Amino acid sequence: MHATRRTALVALGAGLAAGLAGRGAAAQQPALIRKPIPSSGEMIPVIGLGSARRYEEARTEEDLAPLRETFRRFQVLGGTVVDTAPSYGNAEAIMGGLVADLNIRPDLFICTKVGADTPEQGRAQIEQSFRNLRTERIDLLAVHNLRDITNQLAILRELKAAGRIRYVGATTSFDRQYEAFEAMMRRETLDAIQIDYALDNRNAAERIIPLAKERGMAVFINLPFGRGSVFRATQGKPLPDWAAEIDCTSWAQVMLKYLVSHDAVTCAVPGMAQARYVDDNLKAAQGRMPDAALRRRMEQFIDAL
């Protein structure tokens, strides 16, 4: 996470750490807003936890301690969706270890990916993911960035039929893949997609996200902060008056509520490596959401910066 946000959240994090220290305090918090996965109707919270970057190279107890507390806090506050990938360095294995340490696997909806160039490579990578995550069942397994998409989807469907995975998906985070991704969505039956979308990166809302709604696919959002660009754009700027209308007390909440208020978006997955980010981000899954008119104002605001 970016230094500008870290600075802005120091006071917030300190206050929340003192005021919401345990499960009793967490129980007093409003329940997280949930949305359904269209193919099953299963309800999941609209904010999840991503594990790129800070989880990739964590090795020492000094590295792991804040990540363990992040996962603990996430589970205590009602978070369930956690997202990782074999391409995120050691993140899969780190996540698997943290979940095992905390004994919270039954409470989580674990998502990972396969990014391989042949069926043999894909099967081997998937089996390693099961070992890394220390689980016998993965909730959502998606083909990463369209790699060997036809062969890998066939493997995932076999695993779903065998009960080893629950949902099949595909991901991208690159505009240059959108045309091919859209074509794939039209010819394949998927439970979910994952796509890049942010307040200042709205291209996916033009065709990809509406198509997912049409095709009955859940939509998970990666890069919800636009690779940090929205934090840079809002650095040092006070929240606008309309933020209070949707119960937002931070820029992160504004950015996330914009995403999850889209009627076709199921869950946004920001990276979180400190407990205070969990406290902040999960508030975007509570309270009032922007309507269509306010969403337009939000777009106009960020475009003018």
Beta strands, then each sheet from edge to edge (+ up, - down):
strand 1: 34-36
strand 2: 43-45
strand 3: 49-50
strand 4: 81-83
strand 5: 109-114
strand 6: 138-143
strand 7: 165-171
strand 8: 192-196
strand 9: 218-222
strand 10: 267-268
sheet 1: 1+ 2-
sheet 2: 3+ 4+ 5+ 6+ 7+ 8+ 9+ 10+
end
